[in-house]
Amino acid sequence: MKQERTDIRNVAIIAHVDHGKTTLVDELLKQSGAFRQNQIVRERVMDSNDLERERGITILAKNTAVFYQNIKINIIDTPGHADFGGEVERVLKMVDGVILVVDAFEGPMPQTKFVLKNALELNLPVIVCVNKMDRPDARPADVVDEVLELFLELDASDTQIDAPFVYASAKTGVAFVELNAPGQDMRPLFDAILQSIPAPQGDPDADFQALITTIDYNEYLGRIGIGKIENGAIRANDEMVIVNMHEPDKQVRAKIGKLYEFEGLNRVETSESRFGSIVAISGVGEIHIGDTLCGVNAPAPLPFSKISEPTLTMRFLVNDSPLAGQEGKFVTSRHLRERLFRELNTDVSLRVEETDTPECFQVSGRGELHLSILIENMRREGYEFQVSKPRVITRMENGQLLEPIETVTIDVPEEFCGVVIERLGARRGEMTHMAPFSAGSVRMLFDIPARGLIGYRSFFLTDVKGMGIMNSVFKKFEAHKGDIQTRAQGSLIAFEAGESVPYGLYNAQERGELFIAAGERVYTGMVVGRNARGGDIEVNVCKKKQLTNMRASGSDDTLRLTPAAVLSLEQSLEFIGEDELLEVTPLHLRIRKKTLDATTRARQNRAKN
């Protein structure tokens, strides 16, 4: 018979990227007494990954817990970027309600709709937190109306539409329920959690069941499964059975090692946990995301939420450039294969497939950022490899070719509307909405093929002089929209191997924009810059001035080199063409032609034409 655990609440914080989820969790931790009075706590304490702190975004969902009025509140901080939506989809199975955070100025954005839709489909109650009320341009009344319209658009139930609204400024640590009565602390939000998020229910006498929704790894403990106990209780050293709803007949016996619950930022070892608790379990080496850990008497799998399919794919290859193996620690196909398949254990949105050759793997993800984070993590770990240009995943239905369509939301000053509309129109974008957003600013919505957005972000930032905001989210698959010309400029290709010198670079920079500076090693077929016009040009950046007695010894000092445009990982992925690869090492990012030899390359181009 089911009972309630009135001493626990399980809640996830969901929102669009940069609406203040992690900062809000910081304040809930501080004001609940999770830290010592004299403890130094950095900002965005939940963003523990180096890349998360550098980029200012949440990539991985993380668990924490606070105590308020003797009730334990398990909180899950989720990513806000659309590329990491799989993290949100899976952790919602662990909670009994959500806090939807919305910016008091920007209002609901594309990812707001995506994460709210997932919560409503699971019939989870919602608390709406209108955050960043300290912004001088905050417009809370309009944002509340927009959120209610979003509830109606997503066919929310009457109970869900009656969601409580809490206004907050996570930065200053206050929350309040009346606009004209600013609060003193975060108590109104804590009170809303206790009143609106139901206590977890379960059968204490039933066989143990827990759905594993997150996998962590510790070099001492090995794999750690994290999930919510649905029924029964668990103790350290208990015998369990691992079963999955997709393979109910396949059962693996396991013995529990150590058992942990969450308190603040720490995992605290415990001897026993009951239904309703979120626990971390070690010692179960064969466990994966989506598995159910069951008692041995009557093992029955729990349903796991369907994760959205990838929309972008690229090839990961063993590095075979002339400079291969000189910087990386892991360079072989075996290393590459092990690392990619290991990523599948923790990333439910990723797909890895083997190809005809053992040196190449097909990797599919939710977007450019999703795949670039994987690449950046691998290069920091010492891996050396190559990747191809990202391509969208298409499908055939009833003899018709379908491709993924994205909904793009763009906020820009009025004077830049024309250039944005022109640029997206050329990429098969269709405007679906345009309206004034704030003083001198316009919000535009476009439906555009996902392939039309590859390489657009850098153009967008240049076109609007850094004064625009662009966000996109997957909409659906539609009929193929036709060819899109996304790159009008060619590449500057190194003519010979060696070390770049000022004299060679000075002559090459007249042809276009250079990606390298003096003193860098180059090889034949390596892309060293962007041609100012269409088509590729070979340049000799290693060419030295012939010294004669007719030239002054100090004349090289007069050569003025334009600073090199060093491309980031995302910019490199945007730039490379179909016949190019990106060489990734712990120290360098180099763009190269797939075929390095110029004669062979020319013969291949003639054959294509």
C-alpha positions as CSV (number, residue, x, y, z in Angstrom):
1,M,0.0,0.0,0.0
2,K,1.4,3.4,-1.0
3,Q,2.4,5.9,1.5
4,E,3.8,9.5,1.5
5,R,7.2,10.6,2.7
6,T,6.3,13.9,4.1
7,D,9.9,14.6,5.2
8,I,11.1,14.8,1.6
9,R,10.5,16.9,-1.6
10,N,12.2,16.2,-4.9
11,V,12.3,19.1,-7.4
12,A,14.2,20.0,-10.6
13,I,15.0,23.5,-11.7
14,I,14.5,23.9,-15.4
15,A,14.9,27.0,-17.6
16,H,16.3,28.4,-20.8
17,V,20.0,29.0,-20.9
18,D,21.3,32.0,-18.9
19,H,18.0,32.6,-17.0
20,G,19.7,32.1,-13.6
21,K,19.1,28.5,-12.5
22,T,22.5,27.8,-11.1
23,T,22.7,31.2,-9.3
24,L,19.3,30.4,-7.8
25,V,20.5,27.1,-6.5
26,D,23.6,28.9,-5.0
27,E,21.2,31.1,-2.9
28,L,19.0,28.1,-1.8
29,L,22.2,26.4,-0.6
30,K,23.5,29.5,1.2
31,Q,20.2,30.4,2.9
32,S,19.5,26.8,4.0
33,G,22.7,26.7,6.0
34,A,24.5,24.3,3.7
35,F,27.7,26.2,4.1
36,R,29.6,27.3,7.2
37,Q,29.4,30.9,8.2
38,N,33.0,31.6,7.3
39,Q,33.2,29.3,4.3
40,I,34.4,30.8,1.1
41,V,32.0,29.8,-1.7
42,R,32.6,30.6,-5.3
43,E,29.8,31.7,-7.7
44,R,27.8,29.1,-9.6
45,V,29.1,26.5,-7.2
46,M,27.1,23.7,-8.9
47,D,29.0,24.2,-12.2
48,S,31.9,22.0,-11.1
49,N,33.1,21.1,-14.6
50,D,35.9,23.3,-16.0
51,L,34.1,23.8,-19.3
52,E,30.9,24.8,-17.4
53,R,32.8,27.5,-15.5
54,E,34.6,28.8,-18.6
55,R,31.5,29.0,-20.8
56,G,29.1,30.1,-18.0
57,I,26.6,27.3,-18.9
58,T,25.4,24.1,-17.2
59,I,26.3,21.0,-19.2
60,L,25.5,18.1,-16.8
61,A,22.5,17.8,-14.5
62,K,23.6,17.7,-10.8
63,N,22.1,16.7,-7.5
64,T,22.1,18.6,-4.3
65,A,19.9,18.7,-1.1
66,V,19.0,21.3,1.4
67,F,16.9,21.3,4.6
68,Y,14.1,23.7,5.3
69,Q,11.8,23.4,8.3
70,N,13.2,19.9,8.9
71,I,12.2,18.8,5.5
72,K,14.8,17.6,3.0
73,I,14.5,19.2,-0.4
74,N,16.4,17.3,-3.1
75,I,17.2,19.7,-5.9
76,I,18.4,18.9,-9.4
77,D,20.1,21.7,-11.4
78,T,19.6,21.0,-15.1
79,P,21.2,22.4,-18.3
80,G,19.4,25.2,-20.1
81,H,21.0,24.8,-23.6
82,A,18.9,23.0,-26.2
83,D,21.9,20.7,-27.1
84,F,21.8,19.2,-23.6
85,G,18.0,18.6,-23.5
86,G,18.6,14.9,-23.0
87,E,20.0,15.7,-19.5
88,V,16.7,17.4,-18.7
89,E,14.5,14.6,-20.2
90,R,16.0,11.8,-18.1
91,V,16.3,13.5,-14.7
92,L,12.6,14.5,-14.7
93,K,11.9,10.9,-13.9
94,M,13.6,11.5,-10.5
95,V,11.4,14.4,-9.3
96,D,7.8,15.1,-8.2
97,G,7.7,18.7,-9.5
98,V,9.7,21.4,-11.2
99,I,10.6,25.1,-10.7
100,L,10.4,26.8,-14.1
101,V,12.8,29.8,-14.1
102,V,12.0,32.6,-16.5
103,D,14.0,35.8,-17.1
104,A,12.0,38.9,-16.0
105,F,13.0,40.7,-19.2
106,E,13.4,38.0,-21.9
107,G,10.4,36.0,-20.9
108,P,9.8,32.4,-22.3
109,M,12.4,31.4,-24.8
110,P,12.7,28.3,-27.1
111,Q,14.2,26.0,-24.5
112,T,11.6,27.2,-21.9
113,K,9.0,25.7,-24.1
114,F,10.9,22.5,-24.6
115,V,11.6,21.8,-20.9
116,L,8.1,22.9,-19.8
117,K,6.6,20.5,-22.4
118,N,8.5,17.6,-21.0
119,A,7.4,18.4,-17.4
120,L,3.7,18.8,-18.4
121,E,3.7,15.5,-20.3
122,L,4.9,13.8,-17.1
123,N,2.0,15.6,-15.2
124,L,4.5,17.3,-12.9
125,P,3.3,20.3,-10.9
126,V,5.1,23.5,-11.8
127,I,6.3,26.5,-9.7
128,V,7.0,29.5,-12.0
129,C,9.9,31.7,-10.7
130,V,10.3,35.0,-12.5
131,N,14.0,35.6,-11.9
132,K,16.3,38.6,-12.4
133,M,13.8,41.1,-11.0
134,D,16.8,43.4,-10.2
135,R,17.2,44.1,-13.9
136,P,16.3,47.8,-14.7
137,D,14.4,46.6,-17.8
138,A,12.4,43.9,-16.0
139,R,8.8,43.5,-17.2
140,P,7.3,40.9,-14.9
141,A,3.6,41.5,-15.6
142,D,4.1,40.9,-19.4
143,V,6.3,37.9,-18.7
144,V,3.6,36.3,-16.5
145,D,1.1,36.7,-19.3
146,E,3.5,35.1,-21.8
147,V,4.1,32.2,-19.4
148,L,0.4,31.6,-19.1
149,E,0.0,31.7,-22.9
150,L,2.7,29.1,-23.1
151,F,0.8,26.9,-20.6
152,L,-2.3,27.2,-22.8
153,E,-0.3,26.5,-26.0
154,L,1.1,23.3,-24.4
155,D,-2.4,22.1,-23.3
156,A,-1.6,22.2,-19.6
157,S,-4.2,20.9,-17.2
158,D,-6.2,23.3,-15.1
159,T,-4.2,22.4,-12.0
160,Q,-0.9,23.1,-13.9
161,I,-2.2,26.4,-15.2
162,D,-2.9,27.4,-11.6
163,A,0.8,27.2,-10.9
164,P,2.1,29.6,-8.2
165,F,4.2,32.5,-9.4
166,V,7.2,33.6,-7.3
167,Y,9.3,36.6,-8.2
168,A,13.0,36.5,-7.4
169,S,16.4,38.1,-7.7
170,A,18.9,35.2,-7.4
171,K,21.8,37.6,-7.6
172,T,20.6,39.5,-4.5
173,G,19.1,36.5,-2.7
174,V,15.5,37.6,-2.4
175,A,12.1,36.2,-3.4
176,F,8.6,37.5,-3.0
177,V,5.0,36.7,-4.2
178,E,3.6,40.2,-4.4
179,L,5.2,42.7,-6.9
180,N,4.7,45.7,-4.6
181,A,6.1,43.9,-1.5
182,P,9.8,42.9,-2.2
183,G,11.1,40.1,0.1
184,Q,14.1,39.8,2.4
185,D,15.3,36.3,1.6
186,M,14.4,33.1,-0.3
187,R,11.8,31.9,2.1
188,P,8.8,32.5,-0.2
189,L,10.4,30.1,-2.7
190,F,11.1,27.5,0.0
191,D,7.5,27.8,1.2
192,A,6.2,27.4,-2.4
193,I,8.2,24.2,-2.7
194,L,6.7,22.7,0.5
195,Q,3.1,23.8,-0.4
196,S,3.1,23.0,-4.2
197,I,5.5,20.1,-4.7
198,P,3.9,16.8,-3.5
199,A,5.7,14.5,-1.2
200,P,7.0,11.3,-2.9
201,Q,4.8,8.2,-2.7
202,G,5.8,4.6,-2.6
203,D,5.1,1.2,-1.1
204,P,7.4,0.6,1.9
205,D,6.6,-3.1,2.0
206,A,7.0,-3.8,-1.7
207,D,10.2,-5.2,-3.3
208,F,12.9,-2.6,-3.9
209,Q,12.8,-0.6,-7.2
210,A,15.0,2.3,-8.3
211,L,15.3,3.8,-11.8
212,I,18.9,4.8,-12.6
213,T,18.9,8.2,-14.4
214,T,22.5,9.3,-14.0
215,I,25.9,7.5,-14.0
216,D,28.9,9.0,-12.3
217,Y,32.4,7.6,-12.0
218,N,35.0,7.6,-9.2
219,E,38.5,6.1,-9.6
220,Y,38.2,4.4,-6.2
221,L,34.5,3.3,-6.3
222,G,34.1,2.8,-10.0
223,R,30.7,3.3,-11.6
224,I,28.1,5.0,-9.4
225,G,24.4,4.8,-10.3
226,I,22.1,7.7,-9.2
227,G,18.3,7.4,-9.1
228,K,15.2,7.7,-7.0
229,I,13.9,4.8,-4.9
230,E,10.3,4.2,-6.1
231,N,9.4,1.4,-3.7
232,G,10.8,-0.5,-0.7
233,A,14.2,0.1,0.9
234,I,17.8,-0.6,0.2
235,R,20.8,-1.4,2.5
236,A,24.5,-1.7,1.9
237,N,25.6,-5.2,0.8
238,D,22.0,-6.1,-0.4
239,E,21.7,-8.5,-3.3
240,M,20.0,-6.9,-6.3
241,V,19.0,-7.6,-9.9
242,I,19.6,-5.1,-12.8
243,V,16.9,-5.2,-15.5
244,N,15.9,-2.9,-18.4
245,M,12.4,-2.3,-19.8
246,H,13.8,-2.9,-23.4
247,E,15.3,-6.3,-22.4
248,P,13.1,-7.5,-19.5
249,D,14.4,-11.1,-19.9
250,K,18.0,-10.1,-19.5
251,Q,18.8,-9.9,-15.8
252,V,22.1,-9.3,-14.1
253,R,22.8,-10.1,-10.4
254,A,24.7,-7.4,-8.4
255,K,25.7,-6.7,-4.9
256,I,25.4,-3.2,-3.5
257,G,28.7,-1.7,-2.3
258,K,28.3,1.7,-0.6
259,L,25.1,3.8,-0.4
260,Y,25.0,7.6,-0.4
261,E,22.4,10.3,0.0
262,F,22.9,14.0,-0.9
263,E,23.3,16.8,1.7
264,G,24.4,20.2,0.4
265,L,27.2,19.6,-2.1
266,N,28.3,16.3,-0.5
267,R,27.4,12.7,-0.8
268,V,26.9,11.3,2.7
269,E,27.2,7.6,3.2
270,T,24.2,5.9,4.8
271,S,23.4,2.3,5.8
272,E,19.8,2.3,4.6
273,S,17.5,4.4,2.3
274,R,13.8,4.2,1.9
275,F,11.3,5.0,-1.0
276,G,11.3,8.7,-2.1
277,S,15.0,9.2,-1.5
278,I,17.5,10.1,-4.2
279,V,20.5,7.9,-3.7
280,A,23.9,7.1,-5.2
281,I,24.9,3.5,-5.3
282,S,28.4,2.1,-5.9
283,G,29.6,-1.4,-6.5
284,V,27.2,-2.2,-9.3
285,G,29.6,-2.3,-12.3
286,E,27.2,-3.3,-15.0
287,I,24.6,-0.6,-14.5
288,H,23.6,1.9,-17.2
289,I,21.2,4.9,-17.5
290,G,17.7,3.6,-17.9
291,D,18.3,0.4,-15.9
292,T,16.1,-0.5,-13.0
293,L,17.7,-1.9,-9.8
294,C,15.3,-4.4,-8.3
295,G,15.0,-6.7,-5.4
296,V,15.7,-10.4,-6.2
297,N,12.2,-11.7,-5.4
298,A,10.2,-10.1,-8.2
299,P,12.3,-8.0,-10.5
300,A,10.2,-5.6,-12.6
301,P,11.6,-2.8,-14.8
302,L,10.4,0.8,-14.5
303,P,9.6,2.8,-17.7
304,F,12.3,5.3,-18.8
305,S,11.5,8.5,-20.7
306,K,12.1,8.5,-24.4
307,I,15.1,10.7,-25.3
308,S,14.9,12.9,-28.4
309,E,16.9,11.7,-31.3
310,P,20.2,13.3,-32.5
311,T,20.0,15.9,-35.3
312,L,23.7,16.3,-36.2
313,T,26.4,13.9,-37.1
314,M,30.1,13.9,-37.8
315,R,33.0,11.5,-38.3
316,F,35.8,11.0,-35.7
317,L,38.9,9.7,-37.4
318,V,42.4,8.7,-36.3
319,N,44.9,11.5,-37.0
320,D,47.0,10.7,-40.0
321,S,48.4,14.2,-40.8
322,P,52.2,14.7,-41.1
323,L,52.3,16.1,-37.6
324,A,50.3,13.2,-36.1
325,G,51.3,11.6,-32.8
326,Q,53.5,14.4,-31.6
327,E,51.3,16.1,-29.1
328,G,48.6,13.6,-28.0
329,K,48.8,10.9,-25.3
330,F,46.0,8.7,-26.9
331,V,46.3,8.5,-30.7
332,T,45.3,5.0,-31.8
333,S,41.9,3.8,-33.1
334,R,41.6,1.6,-30.0
335,H,42.0,4.6,-27.7
336,L,39.5,6.6,-29.8
337,R,36.9,3.7,-29.8
338,E,37.2,3.1,-26.1
339,R,36.7,6.8,-25.3
340,L,33.7,7.3,-27.6
341,F,31.9,4.2,-26.3
342,R,32.7,5.2,-22.7
343,E,30.9,8.5,-23.3
344,L,27.7,6.6,-24.1
345,N,27.6,5.4,-20.5
346,T,26.8,8.9,-19.3
347,D,25.4,10.8,-22.3
348,V,22.0,9.4,-23.4
349,S,21.6,11.8,-26.3
350,L,24.8,10.6,-28.1
351,R,25.1,7.9,-30.7
352,V,28.3,6.2,-31.8
353,E,28.5,3.8,-34.7
354,E,31.4,1.9,-36.2
355,T,32.1,2.3,-40.0
356,D,33.6,0.2,-42.7
357,T,37.1,1.2,-41.5
358,P,38.3,0.8,-37.9
359,E,40.0,4.2,-38.0
360,C,36.7,6.0,-38.4
361,F,33.5,6.4,-36.2
362,Q,30.2,8.0,-36.9
363,V,29.2,10.2,-33.9
364,S,25.7,11.8,-33.7
365,G,24.5,14.4,-31.2
366,R,21.9,17.1,-30.5
367,G,23.8,20.0,-32.0
368,E,27.1,21.7,-32.7
369,L,27.6,22.6,-29.0
370,H,26.8,19.1,-27.9
371,L,29.5,17.6,-30.2
372,S,32.1,20.4,-29.6
373,I,31.9,19.9,-25.8
374,L,32.8,16.2,-26.4
375,I,35.7,17.2,-28.7
376,E,37.0,19.8,-26.2
377,N,36.8,17.3,-23.3
378,M,38.7,14.7,-25.3
379,R,41.5,17.0,-26.3
380,R,41.9,18.1,-22.7
381,E,42.2,14.5,-21.7
382,G,45.1,14.0,-24.1
383,Y,43.4,12.6,-27.2
384,E,44.5,13.4,-30.7
385,F,42.1,12.8,-33.6
386,Q,40.4,14.4,-36.6
387,V,36.7,15.3,-37.2
388,S,34.8,16.0,-40.4
389,K,32.3,18.8,-41.1
390,P,29.0,18.4,-39.1
391,R,26.1,17.3,-41.2
392,V,22.4,17.1,-40.4
393,I,20.7,13.7,-40.1
394,T,17.9,13.2,-42.7
395,R,15.3,10.5,-43.0
396,M,13.1,9.0,-45.7
397,E,9.4,8.7,-45.1
398,N,7.0,7.5,-47.9
399,G,9.6,8.2,-50.5
400,Q,10.2,11.8,-49.4
401,L,13.4,13.1,-48.0
402,L,12.9,14.9,-44.6
403,E,15.3,17.1,-42.7
404,P,15.3,18.6,-39.2
405,I,13.8,22.1,-38.9
406,E,14.8,24.5,-36.0
407,T,12.8,27.4,-34.6
408,V,15.2,30.3,-34.1
409,T,14.4,33.3,-31.8
410,I,16.4,36.4,-32.5
411,D,16.4,39.7,-30.5
412,V,18.2,42.5,-32.3
413,P,18.1,46.3,-32.5
414,E,15.8,47.5,-35.2
415,E,18.6,48.7,-37.5
416,F,19.9,45.1,-37.9
417,C,16.6,43.5,-38.9
418,G,17.2,43.8,-42.6
419,V,20.6,42.1,-42.6
420,V,19.3,39.2,-40.4
421,I,16.3,38.6,-42.6
422,E,18.4,38.7,-45.7
423,R,21.1,36.3,-44.3
424,L,18.5,33.8,-43.0
425,G,16.4,34.0,-46.1
426,A,19.4,32.9,-48.2
427,R,19.7,29.9,-45.8
428,R,16.0,28.9,-46.5
429,G,14.7,30.5,-43.3
430,E,11.0,31.5,-43.1
431,M,10.0,34.2,-40.7
432,T,6.9,33.2,-38.6
433,H,6.7,36.2,-36.2
434,M,8.1,39.7,-35.8
435,A,7.1,42.2,-33.1
436,P,8.6,45.0,-31.0
437,F,10.3,43.5,-27.9
438,S,11.6,46.5,-26.0
439,A,12.7,50.1,-26.7
440,G,14.4,50.0,-30.1
441,S,14.5,46.2,-30.1
442,V,12.7,43.6,-32.2
443,R,12.0,39.9,-31.7
444,M,11.9,37.7,-34.7
445,L,11.0,34.0,-35.1
446,F,12.2,31.9,-38.0
447,D,11.7,28.2,-39.1
448,I,15.0,27.2,-40.7
449,P,16.7,23.9,-41.7
450,A,19.2,22.9,-39.1
451,R,21.9,22.8,-41.8
452,G,21.2,26.4,-42.6
453,L,22.4,27.3,-39.0
454,I,25.7,25.6,-39.4
455,G,28.3,28.4,-39.6
456,Y,25.7,31.2,-39.2
457,R,26.5,32.2,-35.6
458,S,29.8,33.9,-36.4
459,F,28.1,35.8,-39.3
460,F,25.3,36.8,-36.9
461,L,27.6,38.3,-34.3
462,T,29.4,40.3,-37.0
463,D,26.2,41.5,-38.7
464,V,24.6,42.8,-35.5
465,K,27.9,44.0,-34.0
466,G,27.6,41.8,-31.0
467,M,24.2,43.4,-29.9
468,G,21.9,40.5,-30.7
469,I,20.7,37.3,-29.0
470,M,20.0,34.1,-31.0
471,N,18.6,30.9,-29.6
472,S,17.3,27.8,-31.4
473,V,15.5,24.6,-30.6
474,F,14.5,21.6,-32.7
475,K,10.9,21.8,-34.1
476,K,10.2,18.8,-36.3
477,F,11.2,17.0,-39.5
478,E,9.9,18.5,-42.7
479,A,10.4,18.0,-46.5
480,H,13.9,18.9,-47.7
481,K,14.1,22.6,-48.5
482,G,16.7,22.4,-51.3
483,D,20.3,23.4,-51.7
484,I,21.8,26.0,-49.3
485,Q,25.1,27.9,-50.1
486,T,26.6,28.4,-46.6
487,R,30.2,29.2,-47.5
488,A,31.0,31.5,-50.3
489,Q,34.8,31.8,-49.5
490,G,37.5,29.4,-50.2
491,S,40.6,28.4,-48.3
492,L,44.2,29.4,-48.4
493,I,46.2,26.2,-48.5
494,A,49.9,25.7,-47.6
495,F,52.0,25.0,-50.6
496,E,54.9,23.4,-48.8
497,A,55.8,22.0,-45.4
498,G,58.0,23.9,-42.9
499,E,57.7,26.8,-40.5
500,S,55.8,30.0,-41.3
501,V,57.9,33.1,-41.6
502,P,56.9,36.8,-41.8
503,Y,57.9,37.2,-45.4
504,G,55.7,34.3,-46.6
505,L,52.8,35.4,-44.4
506,Y,53.1,39.0,-45.7
507,N,52.6,37.9,-49.3
508,A,49.9,35.4,-48.3
509,Q,47.8,37.9,-46.3
510,E,47.1,39.9,-49.5
511,R,45.0,36.9,-50.6
512,G,42.7,36.9,-47.5
513,E,42.6,36.4,-43.8
514,L,45.3,34.2,-42.1
515,F,44.7,31.7,-39.3
516,I,48.3,31.3,-38.3
517,A,51.1,33.6,-37.1
518,A,54.8,33.4,-37.7
519,G,56.8,30.5,-36.3
520,E,54.1,27.9,-36.6
521,R,54.6,24.5,-38.2
522,V,52.7,23.8,-41.3
523,Y,52.4,21.0,-43.8
524,T,51.4,20.6,-47.5
525,G,47.6,20.7,-47.7
526,M,47.0,22.4,-44.4
527,V,44.5,25.3,-44.5
528,V,46.3,28.5,-43.2
529,G,43.6,31.1,-44.0
530,R,40.4,32.1,-45.6
531,N,40.4,33.2,-49.2
532,A,38.8,36.6,-49.8
533,R,37.0,35.1,-52.8
534,G,35.5,31.8,-53.8
535,G,37.7,28.9,-54.6
536,D,40.9,27.6,-52.9
537,I,44.4,29.2,-53.5
538,E,47.7,27.7,-52.6
539,V,50.1,30.0,-50.8
540,N,53.7,29.6,-49.5
541,V,53.8,30.9,-46.0
542,C,57.3,29.3,-45.5
543,K,58.9,31.3,-48.3
544,K,61.9,33.3,-47.2
545,K,63.4,36.4,-48.8
546,Q,66.4,35.7,-50.9
547,L,69.3,37.5,-49.2
548,T,71.7,39.5,-51.5
549,N,74.0,42.4,-51.0
550,M,71.5,44.6,-52.8
551,R,69.0,44.3,-49.8
552,A,69.3,46.0,-46.5
553,S,69.6,43.5,-43.6
554,G,66.9,45.2,-41.6
555,S,64.3,45.6,-44.4
556,D,62.2,42.7,-43.0
557,D,61.4,45.0,-40.0
558,T,59.1,47.1,-42.3
559,L,56.8,44.1,-43.1
560,R,53.5,44.7,-41.3
561,L,51.5,41.6,-40.6
562,T,47.8,41.7,-39.9
563,P,47.2,39.8,-36.6
564,A,46.1,36.2,-37.3
565,A,42.4,35.3,-36.8
566,V,42.9,32.3,-34.5
567,L,39.7,30.2,-34.8
568,S,38.1,28.6,-31.7
569,L,36.8,25.0,-31.9
570,E,33.3,26.1,-32.7
571,Q,34.5,28.6,-35.4
572,S,36.7,25.9,-36.9
573,L,33.7,23.5,-37.1
574,E,31.7,26.2,-38.8
575,F,34.4,27.0,-41.3
576,I,35.5,23.6,-42.6
577,G,34.2,22.4,-45.9
578,E,33.1,19.0,-47.1
579,D,36.6,18.2,-48.5
580,E,38.3,19.3,-45.2
581,L,39.0,17.9,-41.8
582,L,39.7,19.5,-38.4
583,E,42.9,18.1,-36.8
584,V,42.4,18.2,-33.0
585,T,45.3,17.8,-30.6
586,P,45.8,18.9,-26.9
587,L,47.8,21.9,-28.1
588,H,46.5,22.8,-31.6
589,L,43.5,23.0,-33.9
590,R,44.5,22.7,-37.5
591,I,42.2,22.7,-40.6
592,R,43.5,20.5,-43.5
593,K,42.3,19.1,-46.8
594,K,41.2,15.5,-46.8
595,T,43.6,15.0,-49.7
596,L,46.9,16.7,-48.9
597,D,48.6,16.3,-52.3
598,A,47.7,19.2,-54.6
599,T,48.0,17.1,-57.8
600,T,45.7,14.4,-56.5
601,R,43.3,17.0,-55.2
602,A,43.1,18.7,-58.6
603,R,42.5,15.3,-60.3
604,Q,39.7,14.5,-57.9
605,N,38.0,17.9,-58.5
606,R,38.2,17.4,-62.3
607,A,36.5,14.0,-61.9
608,K,33.7,15.5,-59.8
609,N,33.0,18.2,-62.4
